[in-house]
Amino acid sequence: MSALIDDMKALESAEDFFAYFSVPYDAAVVHVSRLHILKRFYQYLAQRGGLEGLPAAEAQTACREMLARAYEDFVASCGVEQKVFKVFQTARGEHRVAVGGLRRAAG
C-alpha cells in the first residue's frame, strides 16, 4: 500500500487523480470544481480512517470509489452548496458591519 501512497503524492492535478484511478469525468465539471473534488476526496478518506491495513488492491478500489463519489457530489451541485471549504461554511449571506465602521463612514 505504500506504493499507492507514494503514487498519490506524485500526482499533480485533479486530472492525474482521475486518470490514475480510472474514474471517468467531464472535463467541464473538473475545470470548475477541481479543488473542491480533491478536498472532498480527502475528507472521505479521513472519514474512512485512511487506508491502513488494507491490501493494495482494496486500497486502490476504495480510493477509486471515494474519488468517484467526490466527483458525483459536484456534478449536480457546486462548491458553495457543498460547503467543502471553510469560507463557504461560514458564509450564509449575512454581512456584519461594526457600529464604529458605520460612524467613521458617515463622517
N, C-alpha and C positions, 0 to 999 in steps of 0.2 A: 504494500500500500504506500510505502514511502515514495515509490516511483510515481504514483498518482499525484501525491502532494508536490513532488519536485516538478512534474509536468505542469501542474496548475500554476505554480509560481512563475513558470516561464511564459505563460500565456499573457499577451499584451493587450488584447482588445476583446470586446464582447463577442465579436465575430469569431475570434480564436476559440473562445469557450464553446460556442455553438458548433464549430467545426470539430473540435476535439471530442466533444461528447455526442456528436452526430445527431444534434437536435435541429430539425428543420425550423426555419424562421423567415419572417417577412422583413426584408431589409429596412422598409419604412418604419416599422414598429421599433426595431432595434436602434435605428438612427435617432429617434425621438427619446427613447426610454432606456438607453444602454446602461447608464449608471444606476437607474432605479432597478432594472432587472438584475444586475450583478449584486447590488446591495440586498435585494430580496432573496437571491440565491444563497448568499452568505447567512442571512437571517434563518432561512430554512435549515441550512447546515448546522447552525448553532442550536436551533430548537431540537434538532435530532440528537444533539450531543456529540457532533463530529463523526468521524469515520473510524475511530479507534476500534480495534478488534474485528473489523470486517475483513473478510478475504478480498483480495484486489478486485475480482470480478464483481462482487456485491457492492463494493465501494463505488466502482465505476457506474454501475447501474443506478445506485442511489443518487449519485451526482447528476446523472442524465435526467432522472425523474424530477429532481428538485429544480434543475435549470429549466426544464420544460414547464414545470408548474409556475416558476417565477415569471417566465415569458408570458404564459397564458394570463397571468394577473394583469398584464399591461396591454394585451391585445384589445380588450374591450373597455379599458379604463386608462387612467393617466396617473402621473406621479402625484398630482395634487389630491386626487381622490384616494389613492392608495396610501398616502402619507408615510412613505418609506423614510424620508429624511426629516430630521428634527424641525427644520424650517417650515415644513408643511404640517407637522404635528401641532405646532404652537399657533399657526396662523388659522384663525377661524373667522376672518372677516372683521375683526374688531381692531379699531385703531385708537390707541390711548395717547392722549396728549397731556403733559403736565401743566397744571394751572400756571406755574411760573413761566412756562414757554408761551402760553397764550398772552400773559401780561406783557412779556417782552415784545411779542409780535404786534400787539395792539398799540404799543408805543407809549 
